[in-house]
Amino acid sequence: MTTHVQTTECPECDARVEFSRPPLCGEIARCGDCGVELEVTSASPLAVVVAPPVQEDWGE
């Protein structure tokens, strides 16, 4: 059985980001080089953006 690795570039540092299984839209991954969190915006073709920071929910 062959493993199909999908790759894309980190929008922050241009490093190669690998997914060992097909990613899902909305999935969060981390760049191995710069450590930024990336959000998958499209699975086919594979596209990622820097994930927005998590905001506090103060019950408002």
JOMO-V413335 format. One record per run of one state. SS is the DSSP state (2 for helix, 1 for strand, 0 for the rest). FROM is the first residue (numbers start at 0). LEN is the number of residues. If there is no record, write none. Layout:
SS/FROM/LEN
SS/FROM/LEN
//
This chain:
0/0/5
1/5/4
0/9/6
1/15/4
0/19/8
1/27/3
0/30/6
1/36/7
0/43/2
1/45/5
0/50/10
//
